Amino acid sequence: MKTSLRCMEVCKAIAEIGNRPSVSDAGVGDIAARSAVMGAYLNVRINSAGVEYKKWMDDILTRGTEIQEKAIALEHEIVEIVNGKL
């Protein structure tokens, strides 16, 4: 999840300062990376039921929720930048 979120940050930079043809690529990369964040979090959640260490798992779920929320917000920013340049 963290790696995919960092990928989204790179996509944002490309959307902001990249050459014109790369803008749509940044948008596609953003959508793919956001999907990776969301998919990874679904896997974390489904597998959390079998973990015995509930306090540790609660921490992981909290961090996962935070990353997911950041990804959603960042996606909106990137799509706005991309749409503004198309």
C-alpha positions in Angstrom: 0.0 0.0 0.0 2.8 2.4 0.9 4.7 1.7 -2.3 1.5 2.3 -4.4 0.8 5.5 -2.6 4.4 6.7 -3.4 3.7 5.8 -7.0 0.7 8.1 -6.9 3.0 10.9 -5.7 5.2 10.3 -8.7 2.2 10.4 -11.0 1.2 13.7 -9.4 4.7 15.2 -10.1 4.5 13.9 -13.7 1.1 15.5 -14.1 2.3 18.8 -12.7 5.7 19.1 -14.5 5.8 16.4 -17.2 5.6 17.1 -20.9 2.1 17.3 -22.4 2.0 13.7 -23.8 2.9 12.3 -20.3 -0.1 13.9 -18.6 -2.6 11.2 -19.6 0.0 8.6 -18.7 0.2 10.1 -15.2 -3.6 9.9 -15.0 -3.6 6.2 -16.0 -0.7 5.5 -13.6 -2.6 7.2 -10.8 -5.7 5.1 -11.4 -3.7 1.9 -11.5 -1.8 2.8 -8.3 -5.0 3.8 -6.5 -6.5 0.4 -7.5 -3.4 -1.3 -6.1 -3.8 0.5 -2.8 -7.5 -0.4 -2.5 -6.9 -4.0 -3.5 -4.1 -4.4 -1.0 -6.3 -3.0 1.7 -9.0 -5.5 0.8 -6.5 -8.3 1.2 -5.3 -7.0 4.5 -8.9 -6.8 5.8 -9.9 -10.2 4.7 -6.8 -11.8 6.2 -7.1 -9.8 9.5 -9.8 -12.2 10.7 -7.3 -15.0 11.2 -4.7 -13.0 13.2 -4.5 -13.8 16.9 -2.8 -10.5 17.9 -5.8 -8.2 17.8 -4.0 -5.1 19.1 -1.3 -5.4 16.4 -3.9 -6.1 13.8 -6.0 -3.1 14.8 -2.9 -0.9 14.3 -2.3 -2.4 10.9 -6.0 -1.8 9.9 -5.8 1.8 11.2 -2.7 2.5 9.1 -4.3 0.8 6.2 -7.4 3.0 6.5 -5.1 6.1 6.6 -3.2 5.1 3.5 -6.5 4.3 1.7 -7.9 7.8 2.6 -4.7 9.5 1.4 -4.8 7.6 -1.8 -8.4 8.6 -2.5 -7.6 12.3 -1.7 -4.5 12.2 -3.9 -6.4 10.6 -6.7 -8.8 13.5 -6.8 -5.9 16.0 -6.9 -4.2 14.1 -9.7 -7.3 13.7 -11.8 -8.0 17.4 -11.4 -4.5 18.3 -12.6 -4.7 15.9 -15.5 -8.2 17.1 -16.6 -7.0 20.7 -16.4 -4.2 19.9 -18.8 -6.1 17.9 -21.4 
